[in-house]
Amino acid sequence: MNLPPDARLSRRHALCGALAVGAGALLSVPALAASGSALPLITKPIPSSGEHLPAIGLGTDKFEQDERAGIQAEIQRMQQLGGTVIDTAAAYGDAETLIGEALAGSRERMFIATKLTASGRGFRSDGVGGQASFERSLMRLRTTKIDLLQIHNLDGVESLLPQLQEWKKAGRIRYIGITTSRVAQHEEMIGYVRKYPLDFIQVDYSIDNRDAAKTLLPLAQERHIAVLANVPFGFGNVLHQAQSRKLPPWAADVDVTSWAQLLLKYVISHPAVTVAIPGSTQVAHLEDNQGAARGRLPDAAMRLKMEQLWDSAAG
């Protein structure tokens, strides 16, 4: 996902603020990791194949070389907690290289999604697009096959999809998809979803940004397409807003012990959403996020209660 510079709020500050406000209702992050592991893992099926994926993955747009040790520790911890889905992109700077290094010897246990564009333009991009971008991604990720290859921000859907279909037929990729992280592109994405056979779409969706639930998510269900939900914390602003709110006591009814988990469980409880991919570069944040992949999911009544709680405070 492409994060506007002025929207990249510190997850540390946002999470700490939320913990401070609701201290009486929350556990520490280490306690979350320890208790969460005893709860059943939430998985969801990919409609086109029936393959199940853990419902909380990892976004990597902030991965940088100078954080190599921490990122390797985070990915190792993710594997220990049962997570498998890592979403990255050719345009995410060092991310693919760092993931390839971290997964040396354990690649087969993970579900790797990456992205390319026709133009080579994009966030931290260096102008390499199309087939050259794909070959470089394979090299950086130290793999011969990509689980999910996506066309980033709809850049080159018409020109690239035939090539992706050929790579899929040849066994070089397993699934194909298209992505956006902007509401302004939802209408364009709807047109592509109706026109092309896709395995996945990736779209922005959070409790504070429900636009995708009006049309895109129901359409994905209708077309039997899996959904990766990006920016589930709303480019950081949703967690930031949570600092002024106390975690509701009924959050425990769905095995939630932090605001991050509540926000993520709202996202993955939508029947169309397959996996949410919150970004993280720290083990403590990853452990908290992965806690949302365990235990009970909100039902329709609980989801409505979450929306009403959020909207009443926002208004």
The 8 nearest C-alpha neighbors of each residue, nearest first, counted from 0:
[[1, 180, 2, 60, 229, 230, 179, 58],
 [0, 2, 122, 3, 180, 60, 121, 152],
 [1, 3, 4, 0, 234, 7, 6, 122],
 [2, 4, 6, 5, 1, 7, 234, 122],
 [5, 3, 6, 7, 2, 8, 1, 234],
 [4, 6, 3, 7, 8, 2, 234, 235],
 [5, 7, 3, 4, 8, 234, 235, 2],
 [8, 6, 4, 5, 235, 234, 9, 2],
 [9, 7, 235, 6, 10, 236, 13, 234],
 [8, 10, 11, 12, 13, 7, 235, 14],
 [11, 9, 13, 12, 14, 8, 235, 238],
 [10, 12, 9, 14, 13, 15, 284, 16],
 [13, 11, 15, 9, 10, 14, 16, 8],
 [12, 14, 239, 10, 16, 238, 15, 11],
 [13, 15, 17, 16, 11, 12, 10, 18],
 [14, 16, 18, 12, 17, 13, 11, 19],
 [17, 15, 242, 19, 13, 14, 18, 12],
 [16, 18, 242, 14, 20, 19, 15, 241],
 [19, 17, 15, 21, 16, 22, 20, 14],
 [18, 20, 16, 22, 17, 21, 15, 242],
 [21, 19, 17, 18, 245, 22, 16, 242],
 [20, 22, 245, 18, 24, 23, 19, 246],
 [23, 21, 19, 25, 18, 24, 20, 26],
 [22, 24, 21, 25, 20, 26, 19, 18],
 [23, 25, 22, 21, 246, 26, 248, 256],
 [26, 24, 256, 22, 23, 257, 21, 27],
 [25, 27, 30, 31, 256, 28, 24, 257],
 [26, 28, 30, 29, 31, 25, 18, 32],
 [27, 29, 31, 30, 287, 283, 32, 26],
 [30, 28, 32, 31, 27, 33, 283, 286],
 [31, 29, 33, 27, 28, 32, 26, 34],
 [32, 30, 28, 34, 29, 33, 35, 26],
 [33, 31, 29, 35, 30, 286, 34, 36],
 [32, 34, 30, 31, 35, 36, 29, 37],
 [35, 33, 31, 36, 32, 37, 30, 38],
 [36, 34, 32, 37, 290, 38, 31, 33],
 [35, 37, 38, 34, 33, 32, 80, 293],
 [38, 36, 35, 34, 39, 33, 293, 294],
 [37, 39, 294, 293, 35, 36, 40, 34],
 [40, 38, 294, 293, 41, 37, 36, 295],
 [39, 41, 293, 292, 42, 38, 294, 53],
 [42, 40, 292, 293, 54, 53, 39, 294],
 [43, 41, 53, 52, 54, 51, 40, 44],
 [42, 44, 51, 52, 273, 54, 53, 45],
 [45, 43, 51, 49, 50, 46, 52, 273],
 [44, 46, 49, 50, 225, 47, 48, 51],
 [47, 45, 223, 49, 48, 44, 224, 225],
 [46, 48, 45, 198, 49, 223, 224, 225],
 [49, 47, 50, 46, 45, 44, 198, 51],
 [48, 50, 44, 45, 46, 51, 47, 43],
 [49, 51, 44, 45, 48, 52, 46, 43],
 [52, 50, 44, 43, 42, 45, 49, 53],
 [51, 53, 42, 43, 54, 44, 50, 83],
 [54, 52, 42, 55, 41, 82, 43, 83],
 [53, 55, 274, 42, 292, 41, 52, 273],
 [56, 54, 275, 274, 292, 53, 276, 289],
 [55, 57, 84, 276, 85, 275, 82, 274],
 [56, 58, 276, 85, 277, 278, 86, 84],
 [57, 59, 278, 276, 86, 277, 60, 85],
 [60, 58, 87, 61, 62, 278, 94, 86],
 [59, 61, 91, 62, 58, 0, 87, 94],
 [62, 60, 59, 63, 280, 278, 91, 279],
 [61, 63, 94, 59, 60, 93, 280, 64],
 [64, 62, 65, 93, 66, 61, 94, 67],
 [65, 63, 67, 66, 93, 62, 97, 94],
 [64, 66, 63, 67, 68, 62, 69, 70],
 [67, 65, 64, 69, 63, 68, 70, 62],
 [66, 68, 70, 64, 69, 65, 71, 97],
 [69, 67, 71, 70, 66, 72, 65, 73],
 [68, 70, 72, 71, 66, 67, 73, 281],
 [71, 69, 73, 67, 72, 68, 280, 66],
 [70, 72, 101, 68, 74, 73, 69, 67],
 [73, 71, 69, 75, 70, 74, 76, 68],
 [74, 72, 282, 70, 76, 71, 75, 77],
 [73, 75, 77, 71, 76, 72, 70, 78],
 [74, 76, 72, 78, 77, 73, 71, 79],
 [77, 75, 79, 73, 78, 74, 72, 80],
 [78, 76, 74, 80, 82, 75, 79, 73],
 [77, 79, 81, 75, 76, 82, 80, 74],
 [80, 78, 76, 77, 81, 75, 82, 74],
 [79, 81, 77, 78, 82, 76, 36, 289],
 [82, 80, 78, 79, 77, 83, 53, 40],
 [83, 81, 77, 78, 80, 53, 56, 84],
 [82, 84, 109, 110, 78, 81, 85, 56],
 [85, 83, 56, 110, 111, 109, 82, 57],
 [86, 84, 57, 111, 56, 112, 58, 110],
 [87, 85, 112, 58, 113, 57, 111, 59],
 [86, 88, 113, 59, 112, 58, 85, 95],
 [89, 87, 114, 113, 90, 91, 115, 95],
 [88, 90, 91, 115, 114, 136, 132, 95],
 [89, 91, 124, 88, 123, 122, 92, 121],
 [92, 90, 60, 88, 94, 89, 123, 93],
 [91, 93, 123, 90, 94, 124, 89, 63],
 [94, 92, 63, 96, 95, 64, 97, 91],
 [93, 95, 62, 97, 96, 91, 92, 98],
 [94, 96, 98, 140, 97, 139, 93, 99],
 [97, 95, 139, 99, 98, 94, 93, 140],
 [98, 96, 100, 94, 99, 95, 101, 93],
 [97, 99, 101, 95, 100, 96, 102, 94],
 [100, 98, 140, 96, 141, 102, 97, 101],
 [101, 99, 97, 98, 103, 102, 96, 140],
 [100, 102, 98, 71, 99, 103, 97, 74],
 [103, 101, 105, 106, 99, 100, 104, 98],
 [102, 104, 100, 105, 101, 99, 106, 141],
 [103, 105, 102, 106, 107, 101, 100, 108],
 [104, 106, 102, 107, 103, 108, 109, 101],
 [107, 105, 102, 108, 109, 104, 103, 142],
 [106, 108, 105, 109, 110, 104, 102, 142],
 [109, 107, 106, 105, 83, 110, 78, 102],
 [110, 108, 83, 106, 107, 111, 84, 105],
 [109, 111, 84, 83, 146, 85, 112, 108],
 [112, 110, 85, 146, 84, 109, 145, 86],
 [113, 111, 147, 86, 148, 146, 87, 85],
 [112, 114, 88, 87, 148, 86, 149, 147],
 [115, 113, 88, 149, 151, 148, 150, 89],
 [114, 116, 150, 151, 89, 132, 128, 149],
 [117, 115, 154, 128, 119, 118, 151, 150],
 [116, 118, 155, 129, 128, 119, 154, 159],
 [119, 117, 128, 120, 116, 126, 154, 155],
 [120, 118, 128, 126, 127, 116, 117, 124],
 [119, 121, 118, 126, 124, 125, 116, 122],
 [122, 120, 124, 90, 123, 119, 1, 126],
 [121, 123, 124, 90, 1, 91, 120, 2],
 [124, 122, 90, 92, 91, 121, 125, 120],
 [123, 125, 90, 121, 122, 120, 126, 119],
 [126, 124, 127, 123, 119, 120, 90, 121],
 [125, 127, 119, 120, 124, 128, 118, 121],
 [128, 126, 119, 132, 125, 131, 129, 118],
 [129, 127, 119, 132, 117, 118, 116, 131],
 [128, 130, 117, 132, 131, 116, 133, 115],
 [129, 131, 133, 132, 134, 128, 162, 135],
 [132, 130, 134, 133, 129, 128, 135, 127],
 [133, 131, 128, 135, 130, 129, 127, 134],
 [132, 134, 130, 136, 135, 131, 137, 129],
 [135, 133, 137, 131, 136, 132, 130, 138],
 [134, 136, 138, 132, 133, 137, 139, 131],
 [135, 137, 133, 139, 138, 134, 140, 132],
 [138, 136, 134, 140, 142, 135, 139, 141],
 [137, 139, 135, 141, 136, 140, 134, 142],
 [140, 138, 96, 136, 141, 137, 95, 99],
 [139, 141, 99, 137, 95, 142, 138, 96],
 [142, 140, 138, 99, 139, 137, 143, 103],
 [141, 143, 137, 140, 144, 138, 145, 106],
 [142, 144, 137, 171, 145, 141, 138, 140],
 [143, 145, 171, 172, 142, 146, 137, 170],
 [146, 144, 172, 147, 111, 148, 171, 173],
 [145, 147, 173, 111, 172, 110, 112, 174],
 [148, 146, 112, 174, 145, 175, 173, 172],
 [147, 149, 175, 113, 114, 112, 176, 145],
 [150, 148, 176, 114, 177, 175, 151, 113],
 [151, 149, 177, 115, 114, 116, 153, 178],
 [150, 152, 178, 114, 153, 116, 115, 154],
 [151, 153, 179, 178, 154, 150, 180, 177],
 [152, 154, 151, 156, 150, 155, 178, 177],
 [155, 153, 116, 152, 151, 156, 117, 150],
 [154, 156, 117, 158, 157, 159, 153, 116],
 [155, 157, 159, 158, 153, 160, 154, 150],
 [156, 158, 155, 159, 160, 161, 154, 191],
 [157, 159, 155, 156, 160, 161, 117, 162],
 [160, 158, 162, 156, 161, 155, 157, 163],
 [159, 161, 163, 162, 156, 157, 158, 164],
 [162, 160, 164, 163, 159, 165, 158, 157],
 [161, 163, 165, 159, 160, 164, 166, 158],
 [164, 162, 160, 166, 165, 161, 167, 159],
 [163, 165, 167, 161, 162, 166, 160, 168],
 [164, 166, 168, 162, 167, 163, 169, 161],
 [167, 165, 169, 163, 171, 168, 164, 172],
 [166, 168, 172, 164, 170, 169, 165, 171],
 [167, 169, 165, 166, 170, 164, 171, 172],
 [170, 168, 166, 167, 171, 165, 172, 164],
 [171, 169, 167, 168, 172, 166, 173, 144],
 [172, 170, 144, 166, 169, 167, 145, 143],
 [173, 171, 145, 167, 144, 170, 146, 174],
 [172, 174, 146, 167, 147, 145, 170, 171],
 [173, 175, 147, 198, 172, 146, 148, 167],
 [176, 174, 148, 198, 147, 149, 197, 199],
 [175, 177, 149, 199, 200, 197, 198, 148],
 [176, 178, 150, 149, 200, 153, 151, 201],
 [179, 177, 201, 152, 151, 200, 202, 153],
 [178, 180, 152, 202, 181, 201, 153, 184],
 [179, 181, 203, 202, 0, 229, 182, 1],
 [182, 180, 183, 179, 184, 203, 185, 202],
 [181, 183, 185, 184, 180, 210, 203, 211],
 [182, 184, 181, 185, 186, 187, 180, 179],
 [185, 183, 187, 182, 186, 181, 188, 179],
 [186, 184, 188, 182, 187, 183, 189, 181],
 [187, 185, 189, 188, 184, 190, 183, 182],
 [186, 188, 190, 184, 189, 185, 191, 183],
 [189, 187, 185, 191, 190, 186, 192, 184],
 [188, 190, 192, 186, 187, 191, 185, 193],
 [189, 191, 193, 187, 188, 192, 194, 186],
 [192, 190, 194, 188, 193, 189, 195, 187],
 [193, 191, 189, 194, 190, 195, 188, 197],
 [192, 194, 190, 191, 195, 189, 222, 196],
 [193, 195, 191, 192, 190, 196, 189, 197],
 [196, 194, 192, 191, 197, 193, 160, 190],
 [195, 197, 198, 194, 192, 193, 222, 224],
 [198, 196, 176, 199, 195, 175, 224, 192],
 [197, 199, 224, 175, 174, 176, 225, 47],
 [200, 198, 176, 225, 224, 226, 197, 175],
 [199, 201, 177, 226, 176, 178, 227, 225],
 [200, 202, 178, 227, 226, 228, 179, 177],
 [201, 203, 179, 228, 180, 229, 178, 204],
 [204, 202, 180, 229, 230, 228, 181, 179],
 [205, 203, 208, 228, 231, 209, 211, 202],
 [204, 206, 231, 208, 207, 266, 209, 233],
 [205, 207, 208, 209, 262, 306, 265, 266],
 [206, 208, 205, 209, 237, 233, 309, 204],
 [209, 207, 205, 204, 206, 210, 233, 203],
 [210, 208, 212, 211, 204, 205, 206, 207],
 [209, 211, 212, 213, 208, 182, 204, 214],
 [212, 210, 215, 213, 209, 216, 214, 204],
 [211, 213, 216, 210, 209, 214, 215, 217],
 [214, 212, 211, 210, 215, 216, 217, 209],
 [213, 215, 217, 212, 216, 211, 218, 210],
 [216, 214, 211, 218, 217, 219, 212, 189],
 [215, 217, 219, 212, 218, 271, 214, 211],
 [218, 216, 220, 219, 215, 214, 221, 212],
 [217, 219, 221, 215, 220, 216, 214, 222],
 [218, 220, 224, 216, 222, 221, 217, 223],
 [221, 219, 223, 217, 218, 222, 271, 224],
 [220, 222, 218, 219, 223, 217, 224, 216],
 [221, 223, 219, 220, 224, 218, 192, 193],
 [224, 222, 220, 46, 221, 219, 47, 225],
 [223, 225, 219, 198, 199, 222, 46, 220],
 [224, 226, 199, 45, 273, 46, 198, 200],
 [227, 225, 272, 200, 273, 199, 201, 228],
 [226, 228, 201, 274, 275, 273, 229, 200],
 [229, 227, 275, 202, 203, 204, 201, 276],
 [228, 230, 203, 276, 231, 202, 275, 227],
 [229, 231, 233, 232, 203, 234, 277, 204],
 [232, 230, 205, 233, 229, 204, 277, 263],
 [233, 231, 237, 230, 235, 234, 238, 205],
 [232, 234, 230, 235, 237, 231, 236, 205],
 [235, 233, 230, 236, 232, 6, 7, 2],
 [236, 234, 233, 232, 8, 237, 238, 239],
 [235, 237, 239, 233, 238, 234, 240, 232],
 [238, 236, 232, 240, 239, 233, 235, 241],
 [239, 237, 241, 240, 13, 236, 235, 232],
 [238, 240, 13, 236, 237, 241, 242, 235],
 [239, 241, 237, 242, 238, 236, 243, 244],
 [242, 240, 238, 244, 243, 239, 17, 237],
 [241, 243, 17, 16, 240, 244, 239, 20],
 [242, 244, 241, 240, 20, 245, 17, 16],
 [245, 243, 241, 242, 246, 20, 17, 21],
 [244, 246, 21, 20, 247, 243, 17, 241],
 [245, 247, 21, 258, 244, 248, 24, 257],
 [248, 246, 249, 250, 245, 24, 251, 244],
 [249, 247, 250, 251, 246, 24, 252, 245],
 [248, 250, 251, 252, 247, 253, 246, 255],
 [251, 249, 255, 252, 248, 247, 253, 254],
 [250, 252, 254, 255, 249, 253, 248, 256],
 [253, 251, 250, 249, 254, 255, 295, 248],
 [252, 254, 295, 251, 255, 296, 250, 297],
 [255, 253, 251, 252, 294, 295, 256, 250],
 [256, 254, 251, 250, 253, 260, 261, 257],
 [255, 257, 25, 26, 254, 251, 260, 250],
 [258, 256, 260, 259, 25, 255, 261, 246],
 [257, 259, 261, 260, 262, 246, 17, 241],
 [260, 258, 262, 257, 261, 263, 288, 287],
 [259, 261, 291, 263, 257, 258, 262, 255],
 [262, 260, 258, 264, 263, 259, 255, 265],
 [261, 263, 265, 259, 260, 264, 258, 266],
 [264, 262, 260, 266, 265, 261, 259, 291],
 [265, 263, 261, 267, 266, 262, 268, 291],
 [264, 266, 262, 263, 268, 267, 261, 302],
 [267, 265, 263, 264, 268, 269, 205, 262],
 [268, 266, 264, 269, 272, 265, 275, 263],
 [269, 267, 265, 266, 264, 296, 297, 270],
 [268, 270, 267, 271, 272, 266, 265, 302],
 [271, 269, 272, 268, 267, 273, 220, 216],
 [272, 270, 269, 220, 216, 273, 226, 219],
 [273, 271, 226, 269, 267, 270, 274, 227],
 [272, 274, 226, 43, 225, 227, 54, 271],
 [275, 273, 54, 227, 55, 272, 228, 56],
 [274, 276, 228, 55, 227, 56, 229, 54],
 [275, 277, 56, 57, 58, 229, 55, 228],
 [278, 276, 58, 57, 231, 275, 230, 279],
 [277, 279, 58, 59, 57, 276, 60, 280],
 [278, 280, 281, 285, 284, 277, 58, 57],
 [279, 281, 70, 62, 282, 73, 69, 61],
 [282, 280, 284, 283, 279, 73, 285, 69],
 [281, 283, 73, 285, 284, 286, 72, 280],
 [284, 282, 286, 285, 281, 28, 287, 29],
 [285, 283, 287, 286, 281, 282, 288, 279],
 [284, 286, 282, 288, 287, 283, 289, 279],
 [287, 285, 289, 283, 284, 288, 32, 282],
 [286, 288, 284, 290, 285, 289, 28, 283],
 [289, 287, 285, 290, 286, 291, 260, 284],
 [290, 288, 286, 291, 292, 287, 285, 55],
 [289, 291, 287, 288, 292, 35, 293, 286],
 [292, 290, 260, 289, 293, 288, 264, 263],
 [293, 291, 41, 289, 290, 55, 54, 40],
 [294, 292, 40, 38, 39, 291, 41, 290],
 [293, 295, 38, 39, 254, 40, 296, 253],
 [294, 296, 253, 254, 297, 293, 252, 41],
 [295, 297, 253, 268, 298, 264, 294, 267],
 [298, 296, 301, 302, 268, 253, 299, 295],
 [297, 299, 301, 300, 302, 296, 268, 303],
 [300, 298, 302, 301, 303, 297, 268, 269],
 [301, 299, 303, 302, 298, 304, 297, 305],
 [300, 302, 304, 297, 298, 303, 299, 305],
 [303, 301, 305, 299, 304, 300, 297, 298],
 [302, 304, 306, 300, 301, 305, 307, 299],
 [303, 305, 301, 307, 302, 306, 308, 300],
 [306, 304, 302, 308, 303, 307, 309, 301],
 [305, 307, 303, 309, 308, 304, 310, 302],
 [308, 306, 304, 310, 309, 305, 311, 303],
 [309, 307, 305, 311, 306, 310, 304, 312],
 [308, 310, 306, 312, 307, 311, 313, 305],
 [309, 311, 313, 307, 312, 308, 314, 306],
 [310, 312, 314, 308, 313, 309, 307, 306],
 [311, 313, 310, 309, 314, 308, 244, 307],
 [314, 312, 310, 311, 309, 240, 308, 207],
 [313, 311, 312, 310, 309, 308, 307, 207]]
